[in-house]
Amino acid sequence: MKILLIQPKMNMRPMDTKLKTRMSPSLALLTLAKLTPPSHQIKIVNENIEKINFNESVDLVAITVTVDVFPRAIEIASEFRKRGVTVIAGGIHITAVPNESVPYFDAICVGVAERVWQRILTDKENNSLQKIYKDTEDLKGGETCSPDYKVVDPKKYLYTNIISTSRGCPHKCDFCYNSCINSVKYINRPIDDVVADIMALKTKHIMFIDDNFIGNPNWTREFLLCIKPLNLKWNAAVTVNILNHLDLLDLMKKTGCQSLFIGFETINANSLKSVHKNQNNIEKYDTLIREIHSRGIMINGSIVFGLPEDDESIFENTLNWLVQSRIETVTAHILTPYPGTVLHKDMLTKKQIKDFNLSHYNTAHVVFEHEKLTAKQLYDRYIWFYKEFYSIKNILRRIPEDKAQRVSFLLFNFLYRKYGKFTEILSSLVPLNLLGKIAEHFSYFKGGRKQSVEIYNTAYSNSNNNSCPL
């Protein structure tokens, strides 16, 4: 069969540029490509980069779906189904609300695809396709599939060096997809498999894109000891629980950690309690930041505005705290009740949700009624916060004390956020992966990478692949 794998076009937020839409490829589609037997022909189309040819002769279309692209996924499916093409949908939104998704596609995949994708392909060939495919047993770490990085055209993306070391998250915060009934049980991948992915990418900089890189601290320690000889530079997302594992933070520094994405979410303790983000302790935030910065590691803080206990003061108070703490970068969001989550069910019960257009569910629209803030206040102050945080004055006030981090800091704050439109124009003249490599070059200061990779390759090829190669 000829199979078309599609990533629908995302809805950009006001502060985003096309760089955001072309940051990296979809690991979900790369994993499907790897799971597909070579007897089938695979083609990946990212609608953020290229147009979909609805008249292309294909036997099967598979679409990966997040909540804000769900309306577009329905349109894509409709166009192909009009032409007699079978359409399958999967992804985080489909998994969260399968019953609402069923009518728009020939079949849906709920949860992970490792055990069901081959069955879907076989049933399609035998004209016996079912409406819903769902693995009823929890996936084991050894059953996870590595992405097929070979099918990626690196010129289309800023970075292709993305790796997931785990699935799911041990925490179940109300506003997160992990609070959904069908959420994936947290598991770690085998260390050897992750190392093999690193070697396949042949790069000195890795972005680990797990929900929680320290969901199992013991696994993380073992993994970091394994990659220590590689002389890598890497980034990952962790929870504030990293403060309970300072030895692990030391190891992160030694193995090349450049920055950590941390979900602070809010500086309002009552708001944290209202969404059951129990792992966060606001009283320890300042200590956590000092510990991370003292090791020369930068912080990308995640902030959510519009939590139940927020009022007008939250925006300026948050800005002042972040600037005074010299947080290097921030990703801010308006609270969004993703369908299927505990938050969404609670807001439906209270009749707070006023906007049901899922294309607005990209954390940059106000889709619910807040008790203390009007929709206009929440949106306008959210935009104000972004502009103030990335103002020249506040960028300069946040420059890292660690001189080794300053180039990376300035590149992101000025070329990606402050003057992202200029960089977007530049990206139309220069291949995106070249821009990514330039950014990597300026953020990488240790030598010896080529030699260490060759040593590691030799050790890995001689190992029995049952334990850490080194």
Backbone torsions as a table, in degrees:
resi	resn	phi	psi	omega
1	MET	NA	152.7	171.5
2	LYS	-98.9	119.8	-172.5
3	ILE	-115.8	130.5	178.8
4	LEU	-108.0	120.2	177.4
5	LEU	-102.2	125.1	-171.0
6	ILE	-122.8	134.2	169.1
7	GLN	-108.5	110.4	-178.0
8	PRO	-65.3	157.4	-179.3
9	LYS	-67.2	130.5	-178.6
10	MET	-81.1	161.6	177.0
11	ASN	-98.2	112.0	-175.7
12	MET	-71.8	147.6	174.5
13	ARG	-86.9	164.2	-176.6
14	PRO	-55.9	-31.3	-177.0
15	MET	-91.0	-1.5	-177.5
16	ASP	-87.8	156.8	170.6
17	THR	-124.7	-179.0	178.5
18	LYS	-63.5	-17.5	176.7
19	LEU	-61.6	-35.4	178.9
20	LYS	-63.5	-42.5	-176.5
21	THR	-72.3	-18.2	-177.4
22	ARG	-119.0	27.8	-177.1
23	MET	-65.5	-48.3	-176.6
24	SER	-160.4	160.0	179.5
25	PRO	-74.5	167.4	178.6
26	SER	-81.1	118.4	177.3
27	LEU	-65.8	-29.4	179.4
28	ALA	-61.3	-46.5	-178.7
29	LEU	-71.1	-35.1	177.5
30	LEU	-66.6	-32.5	177.1
31	THR	-70.3	-41.6	175.9
32	LEU	-60.7	-39.6	178.9
33	ALA	-61.0	-39.5	179.9
34	LYS	-70.7	-33.6	-179.2
35	LEU	-75.1	-16.9	-175.8
36	THR	-81.1	125.7	178.7
37	PRO	-58.8	148.3	-177.2
38	PRO	-63.8	-12.4	178.3
39	SER	-70.0	-15.2	178.1
40	HIS	-102.0	155.5	178.5
41	GLN	-103.5	125.8	-176.6
42	ILE	-111.0	138.6	171.8
43	LYS	-137.7	131.9	179.4
44	ILE	-106.0	132.4	177.2
45	VAL	-125.0	118.9	174.3
46	ASN	-100.1	109.7	-174.6
47	GLU	-66.9	-13.8	174.4
48	ASN	-70.6	-18.2	-174.6
49	ILE	-115.9	-36.5	-174.8
50	GLU	-139.7	158.1	-179.8
51	LYS	-80.8	152.0	177.0
52	ILE	-88.3	129.1	175.0
53	ASN	-92.2	98.4	-176.2
54	PHE	-70.1	-15.3	179.7
55	ASN	-95.1	3.4	178.5
56	GLU	-65.8	139.7	-178.7
57	SER	-77.0	104.1	179.1
58	VAL	-135.9	157.1	-179.6
59	ASP	-98.2	-28.1	-175.1
60	LEU	-149.1	137.7	175.2
61	VAL	-118.8	133.3	175.6
62	ALA	-123.1	129.0	-175.7
63	ILE	-118.0	131.1	173.6
64	THR	-93.1	132.0	-167.2
65	VAL	-127.3	122.7	165.7
66	THR	-103.7	167.6	-169.4
67	VAL	-60.3	-43.2	-174.4
68	ASP	-73.2	-17.9	177.6
69	VAL	-99.8	3.5	-178.9
70	PHE	-57.3	-45.9	177.1
71	PRO	-58.9	-39.4	178.6
72	ARG	-69.2	-37.1	177.8
73	ALA	-61.5	-37.9	177.4
74	ILE	-63.6	-42.4	178.3
75	GLU	-62.5	-44.6	-180.0
76	ILE	-61.6	-46.0	-179.6
77	ALA	-61.2	-41.7	-179.2
78	SER	-60.9	-42.9	-179.0
79	GLU	-63.4	-42.8	-179.6
80	PHE	-72.5	-38.7	-179.2
81	ARG	-66.8	-31.1	174.5
82	LYS	-59.9	-29.3	-177.8
83	ARG	-95.1	10.3	176.4
84	GLY	80.8	15.6	-178.9
85	VAL	-93.7	134.3	177.8
86	THR	-73.3	134.6	-177.7
87	VAL	-124.2	126.9	176.7
88	ILE	-110.1	143.2	175.8
89	ALA	-128.2	144.0	176.9
90	GLY	-151.8	-175.7	-179.6
91	GLY	116.6	-179.8	-170.2
92	ILE	-65.1	-37.5	-179.5
93	HIS	-72.9	-41.3	178.0
94	ILE	-60.8	-41.0	179.4
95	THR	-65.3	-36.5	-177.3
96	ALA	-71.3	-38.4	-177.2
97	VAL	-135.2	66.9	-175.4
98	PRO	-60.4	-40.3	-176.5
99	ASN	-64.3	-32.7	178.4
100	GLU	-76.9	-17.3	-176.2
101	SER	-92.8	-28.4	-173.2
102	VAL	-50.2	-45.1	-173.2
103	PRO	-62.0	-19.4	-170.0
104	TYR	-97.2	-7.4	-175.0
105	PHE	-134.8	160.5	177.5
106	ASP	-70.6	-31.0	177.1
107	ALA	-158.8	156.7	175.6
108	ILE	-129.7	153.6	176.8
109	CYS	-112.6	117.4	-179.6
110	VAL	-98.7	121.1	-179.5
111	GLY	87.0	-156.2	-175.9
112	VAL	-73.6	157.7	-172.8
113	ALA	-101.8	-10.0	-170.9
114	GLU	-52.4	-43.5	-174.9
115	ARG	-91.7	-13.1	-172.7
116	VAL	-112.6	-17.6	-174.1
117	TRP	-61.7	-44.2	179.3
118	GLN	-63.4	-36.4	178.1
119	ARG	-66.1	-38.2	177.6
120	ILE	-61.7	-45.5	-179.2
121	LEU	-63.9	-42.2	179.7
122	THR	-65.1	-43.9	179.8
123	ASP	-65.2	-35.3	176.8
124	LYS	-62.9	-46.3	-179.6
125	GLU	-64.2	-30.3	-178.1
126	ASN	-94.9	8.4	-178.9
127	ASN	55.1	38.8	-179.0
128	SER	-129.1	34.7	-175.4
129	LEU	-63.3	133.8	175.2
130	GLN	-91.2	166.5	-179.5
131	LYS	-80.2	-36.4	-176.3
132	ILE	-130.0	130.2	174.5
133	TYR	-117.0	121.7	-178.5
134	LYS	-146.3	128.6	176.9
135	ASP	-78.6	121.0	-175.7
136	THR	-82.8	-10.7	179.7
137	GLU	-111.3	146.8	178.8
138	ASP	-64.4	137.4	178.9
139	LEU	-71.4	140.1	175.0
140	LYS	-93.0	152.1	-175.9
141	GLY	-54.1	-39.3	-178.4
142	GLY	-70.8	-11.2	-179.8
143	GLU	-92.7	-6.9	179.1
144	THR	-67.7	148.5	-176.5
145	CYS	-108.1	135.9	175.4
146	SER	-71.8	147.8	175.5
147	PRO	-67.8	156.2	176.1
148	ASP	-94.1	87.9	-176.4
149	TYR	-67.7	-18.3	-176.2
150	LYS	-68.0	-23.0	-176.7
151	VAL	-85.3	-0.8	-178.0
152	VAL	-86.4	136.0	171.0
153	ASP	-92.4	103.9	-173.4
154	PRO	-63.0	-21.7	-179.4
155	LYS	-67.7	-17.0	-177.4
156	LYS	-86.2	-11.0	-172.5
157	TYR	-130.8	153.6	173.1
158	LEU	-65.7	-44.7	-177.5
159	TYR	-138.3	141.6	171.5
160	THR	-120.2	5.2	-173.8
161	ASN	-89.3	51.6	-177.8
162	ILE	-107.1	136.3	-177.7
163	ILE	-139.7	139.7	172.6
164	SER	-109.3	126.0	-179.2
165	THR	-97.3	-5.7	-176.3
166	SER	-152.6	174.9	172.9
167	ARG	-127.7	138.7	175.4
168	GLY	77.5	-166.8	-179.9
169	CYS	-152.7	141.0	-179.7
170	PRO	-71.1	-14.6	-179.8
171	HIS	-96.2	155.3	-175.7
172	LYS	-129.7	57.0	-180.0
173	CYS	-60.3	141.8	-171.7
174	ASP	-57.1	-35.3	-174.3
175	PHE	-88.6	-1.9	-174.9
176	CYS	-100.1	152.0	177.7
177	TYR	-59.5	-21.7	179.6
178	ASN	-69.7	-7.7	175.1
179	SER	-89.2	-2.5	179.8
180	CYS	-72.3	155.6	-179.8
181	ILE	-60.3	-39.9	-175.9
182	ASN	-93.6	15.5	-178.1
183	SER	-61.0	149.0	-177.1
184	VAL	-74.7	134.1	175.3
185	LYS	-66.2	138.7	-176.7
186	TYR	-66.4	127.0	176.1
187	ILE	-142.8	151.8	172.1
188	ASN	-100.1	145.0	174.0
189	ARG	-77.6	156.8	174.0
190	PRO	-58.5	137.2	-177.7
191	ILE	-58.7	-40.4	179.9
192	ASP	-59.1	-38.8	-179.3
193	ASP	-66.0	-40.7	179.6
194	VAL	-66.5	-42.1	177.6
195	VAL	-61.1	-40.5	178.7
196	ALA	-61.8	-37.4	176.9
197	ASP	-64.0	-42.1	178.8
198	ILE	-59.8	-44.8	-178.3
199	MET	-68.0	-34.2	179.7
200	ALA	-66.4	-31.6	-178.5
201	LEU	-75.7	-24.4	176.8
202	LYS	52.4	51.5	-179.9
203	THR	-136.4	159.0	-179.6
204	LYS	-93.6	-6.1	-178.0
205	HIS	-127.8	127.6	-176.4
206	ILE	-123.8	138.5	173.4
207	MET	-110.4	108.8	175.6
208	PHE	-83.7	119.7	-171.0
209	ILE	-110.2	34.0	176.6
210	ASP	-68.0	154.6	170.4
211	ASP	-61.4	-36.2	-176.8
212	ASN	-151.6	101.7	-176.1
213	PHE	-68.2	-18.2	-179.2
214	ILE	-116.4	28.9	177.6
215	GLY	-58.9	-29.1	174.3
216	ASN	-130.7	90.3	-174.0
217	PRO	-54.7	-36.9	-179.5
218	ASN	-64.5	-40.6	176.9
219	TRP	-63.2	-43.3	-178.6
220	THR	-61.5	-41.8	177.7
221	ARG	-59.5	-49.0	-178.3
222	GLU	-61.5	-41.4	-179.6
223	PHE	-64.8	-45.1	-178.2
224	LEU	-65.0	-35.9	175.8
225	LEU	-63.7	-32.6	179.6
226	CYS	-70.2	-38.2	-175.6
227	ILE	-92.0	-2.2	-178.6
228	LYS	-54.0	-41.3	-179.7
229	PRO	-66.7	-13.3	-174.8
230	LEU	-76.0	-15.7	179.8
231	ASN	57.4	45.3	-178.8
232	LEU	-84.5	167.1	161.8
233	LYS	-118.3	133.9	-176.0
234	TRP	-147.5	162.9	178.5
235	ASN	-133.0	154.0	179.8
236	ALA	-159.3	169.5	175.7
237	ALA	-107.8	130.4	178.2
238	VAL	-132.6	167.8	173.9
239	THR	-95.1	172.8	178.3
240	VAL	-66.1	-9.6	177.5
241	ASN	-63.8	-11.2	178.1
242	ILE	-60.4	-23.2	177.8
243	LEU	-63.8	-23.1	178.6
244	ASN	-83.4	-1.5	-176.1
245	HIS	-136.7	64.7	-176.7
246	LEU	-65.0	-29.6	175.9
247	ASP	-63.6	-35.1	177.4
248	LEU	-70.1	-36.3	176.2
249	LEU	-64.5	-38.4	175.2
250	ASP	-61.1	-43.2	-179.4
251	LEU	-66.3	-35.9	176.5
252	MET	-60.1	-44.9	179.1
253	LYS	-61.3	-43.8	-177.3
254	LYS	-66.9	-27.5	-176.6
255	THR	-97.2	5.7	171.1
256	GLY	105.0	18.6	178.7
257	CYS	-66.3	126.1	178.5
258	GLN	-97.3	-41.0	-178.0
259	SER	-153.0	155.4	178.7
260	LEU	-126.5	131.2	174.4
261	PHE	-87.5	124.2	-175.5
262	ILE	-129.4	129.3	178.9
263	GLY	-84.6	81.4	173.9
264	PHE	-67.5	-38.8	178.6
265	GLU	68.5	-50.2	-178.4
266	THR	-162.3	160.7	173.0
267	ILE	-104.8	13.0	178.5
268	ASN	-102.4	107.8	-175.2
269	ALA	-61.0	-37.7	-179.8
270	ASN	-66.3	-34.9	177.9
271	SER	-66.1	-39.6	177.5
272	LEU	-61.1	-43.2	179.9
273	LYS	-63.0	-35.3	-174.6
274	SER	-67.1	-23.0	179.5
275	VAL	-113.1	13.0	174.5
276	HIS	57.7	40.2	171.8
277	LYS	-89.3	72.6	-169.2
278	ASN	-73.3	-19.0	-178.5
279	GLN	-74.8	-13.9	-179.7
280	ASN	-90.5	133.3	175.4
281	ASN	-127.1	104.9	-174.1
282	ILE	-59.0	-32.0	-178.7
283	GLU	-64.4	-18.5	-178.3
284	LYS	-102.4	0.5	-177.4
285	TYR	-57.1	-49.1	-175.7
286	ASP	-63.9	-39.2	177.4
287	THR	-64.1	-43.2	178.5
288	LEU	-58.6	-46.7	-178.6
289	ILE	-62.3	-42.6	179.1
290	ARG	-62.4	-42.0	-179.1
291	GLU	-64.0	-41.5	-179.7
292	ILE	-69.6	-47.6	-179.0
293	HIS	-64.9	-33.7	-179.2
294	SER	-64.6	-18.2	178.7
295	ARG	-99.0	9.3	177.5
296	GLY	72.3	26.2	179.1
297	ILE	-106.7	133.1	179.5
298	MET	-84.7	164.0	-177.7
299	ILE	-125.7	130.6	168.2
300	ASN	-107.3	106.4	-175.8
301	GLY	-90.1	137.8	175.1
302	SER	-99.9	129.5	-178.6
303	ILE	-126.8	139.1	177.3
304	VAL	-120.3	125.0	176.2
305	PHE	-104.1	144.2	179.0
306	GLY	101.8	10.8	174.5
307	LEU	-64.8	157.8	-169.1
308	PRO	-51.2	-36.4	-175.8
309	GLU	-95.1	5.8	179.7
310	ASP	-70.9	146.8	170.6
311	ASP	-135.9	-170.8	-174.3
312	GLU	-58.0	-28.4	-175.4
313	SER	-73.8	-17.7	-172.5
314	ILE	-62.4	-31.8	-174.6
315	PHE	-70.4	-51.3	-178.6
316	GLU	-70.1	-39.2	178.6
317	ASN	-62.1	-41.2	179.2
318	THR	-66.3	-44.8	178.7
319	LEU	-57.7	-49.3	-177.9
320	ASN	-61.0	-42.4	-179.3
321	TRP	-64.5	-44.2	-178.5
322	LEU	-64.8	-41.1	-179.7
323	VAL	-68.8	-45.3	179.4
324	GLN	-63.3	-32.0	179.7
325	SER	-82.4	-5.7	-179.5
326	ARG	57.4	41.7	174.1
327	ILE	-66.6	125.8	-169.4
328	GLU	-69.2	-43.7	179.1
329	THR	-142.2	156.5	179.7
330	VAL	-136.7	139.5	169.6
331	THR	-114.2	112.2	-176.3
332	ALA	-105.9	150.1	-177.2
333	HIS	-138.4	152.9	164.8
334	ILE	-91.2	133.1	-179.6
335	LEU	-50.8	127.2	-176.8
336	THR	-129.5	122.6	-179.2
337	PRO	-81.3	88.0	179.2
338	TYR	-61.7	131.1	178.3
339	PRO	-55.0	136.6	179.6
340	GLY	97.2	-17.6	-178.8
341	THR	-83.6	164.6	176.4
342	VAL	-61.1	-39.7	179.1
343	LEU	-60.1	-44.6	-178.7
344	HIS	-62.5	-44.5	179.6
345	LYS	-62.7	-40.3	-179.7
346	ASP	-65.6	-43.8	180.0
347	MET	-68.2	-34.2	176.2
348	LEU	-63.9	-43.0	179.7
349	THR	-60.8	-39.6	-178.6
350	LYS	-86.2	0.5	-179.9
351	LYS	56.8	38.7	179.7
352	GLN	-85.8	-26.1	-176.1
353	ILE	-74.6	125.4	-176.7
354	LYS	-114.5	-16.5	-177.3
355	ASP	-125.4	116.0	-177.7
356	PHE	-106.1	11.5	176.2
357	ASN	-78.3	103.9	-172.7
358	LEU	-65.6	-17.2	176.1
359	SER	-67.0	-15.0	177.2
360	HIS	-89.7	-2.4	-175.5
361	TYR	-89.3	55.4	-180.0
362	ASN	-115.4	21.5	178.9
363	THR	66.4	18.3	176.5
364	ALA	-125.6	10.9	176.2
365	HIS	-127.1	152.3	174.3
366	VAL	-96.2	109.2	-174.8
367	VAL	-109.2	5.1	-178.4
368	PHE	-136.7	167.2	178.4
369	GLU	-95.5	118.9	-179.6
370	HIS	-90.5	146.1	-176.2
371	GLU	-73.1	-27.1	-173.5
372	LYS	-118.4	-10.6	-177.7
373	LEU	-130.5	138.6	173.1
374	THR	-75.3	161.8	179.3
375	ALA	-59.5	-38.8	-179.5
376	LYS	-67.2	-43.4	177.9
377	GLN	-59.1	-47.4	-177.0
378	LEU	-62.7	-44.7	-178.8
379	TYR	-70.5	-49.1	-176.5
380	ASP	-61.3	-40.9	-178.9
381	ARG	-74.0	-29.4	173.6
382	TYR	-62.0	-47.7	177.5
383	ILE	-64.3	-41.8	177.6
384	TRP	-57.6	-44.1	-179.3
385	PHE	-58.4	-47.0	-178.9
386	TYR	-60.5	-45.7	-178.8
387	LYS	-63.7	-40.3	-179.2
388	GLU	-70.7	-42.9	-178.5
389	PHE	-62.0	-39.1	-179.2
390	TYR	-101.1	24.4	171.3
391	SER	-73.7	155.3	-179.2
392	ILE	-56.9	-42.3	-179.3
393	LYS	-57.8	-48.0	-176.1
394	ASN	-78.9	-25.4	172.5
395	ILE	-63.1	-45.6	-179.1
396	LEU	-66.8	-33.8	178.7
397	ARG	-69.7	-20.5	-176.1
398	ARG	-101.4	4.8	-178.3
399	ILE	-55.1	130.3	-177.7
400	PRO	-60.6	144.7	174.8
401	GLU	-68.4	-32.3	177.9
402	ASP	-73.6	111.8	-176.0
403	LYS	-61.7	-28.2	-177.9
404	ALA	-66.9	-19.8	-177.8
405	GLN	-95.7	-7.3	-169.7
406	ARG	-68.2	-36.7	-179.2
407	VAL	-64.9	-47.4	178.0
408	SER	-59.5	-43.0	179.7
409	PHE	-59.6	-48.3	-177.6
410	LEU	-68.5	-37.8	178.1
411	LEU	-60.0	-47.3	-177.9
412	PHE	-68.6	-49.7	-174.0
413	ASN	-65.6	-37.0	-178.2
414	PHE	-92.3	-51.0	-172.5
415	LEU	-82.2	-24.2	179.9
416	TYR	-98.8	-43.7	-177.1
417	ARG	-95.7	-63.4	-172.3
418	LYS	-63.6	-47.9	-177.8
419	TYR	-120.0	44.2	-178.5
420	GLY	-62.3	-31.6	179.6
421	LYS	-63.7	-38.0	177.5
422	PHE	-65.3	-44.6	179.6
423	THR	-64.5	-33.8	177.0
424	GLU	-61.7	-42.6	177.2
425	ILE	-64.5	-41.8	179.2
426	LEU	-61.3	-35.4	-178.2
427	SER	-68.2	-19.2	176.8
428	SER	-78.5	-13.6	-178.8
429	LEU	-105.8	-25.3	-176.5
430	VAL	-122.1	136.5	177.7
431	PRO	-53.1	136.0	-175.9
432	LEU	-57.8	-41.5	-177.8
433	ASN	-64.8	-25.8	176.6
434	LEU	-68.7	-41.2	175.7
435	LEU	-60.9	-41.3	178.5
436	GLY	-62.4	-41.3	-179.9
437	LYS	-67.2	-36.1	176.9
438	ILE	-63.0	-44.0	178.4
439	ALA	-62.2	-42.2	178.7
440	GLU	-62.5	-41.3	-177.9
441	HIS	-59.7	-44.0	-177.4
442	PHE	-74.5	-16.1	-179.5
443	SER	-101.3	6.9	-174.6
444	TYR	-121.7	117.6	-172.2
445	PHE	-117.0	-12.5	-179.1
446	LYS	-88.5	146.7	178.8
447	GLY	-97.5	-174.4	173.7
448	GLY	81.8	8.9	-176.2
449	ARG	-60.5	-47.2	-174.5
450	LYS	-60.4	-44.3	-178.6
451	GLN	-65.4	-43.8	-176.8
452	SER	-65.6	-34.8	178.5
453	VAL	-66.3	-42.2	179.8
454	GLU	-63.7	-40.5	177.9
455	ILE	-63.4	-45.0	-177.3
456	TYR	-65.6	-40.1	178.4
457	ASN	-59.1	-43.9	-179.5
458	THR	-63.2	-46.0	-179.7
459	ALA	-63.4	-40.7	-177.3
460	TYR	-67.2	-41.1	-178.5
461	SER	-68.4	-23.8	-179.7
462	ASN	-93.2	-4.4	-177.2
463	SER	-81.7	167.9	178.8
464	ASN	-91.0	3.6	177.0
465	ASN	61.4	19.2	177.3
466	ASN	-107.5	-5.7	178.7
467	SER	-153.5	178.7	-179.8
468	CYS	-58.4	130.3	-176.5
469	PRO	-61.4	-27.7	-176.3
470	LEU	-114.2	NA	NA
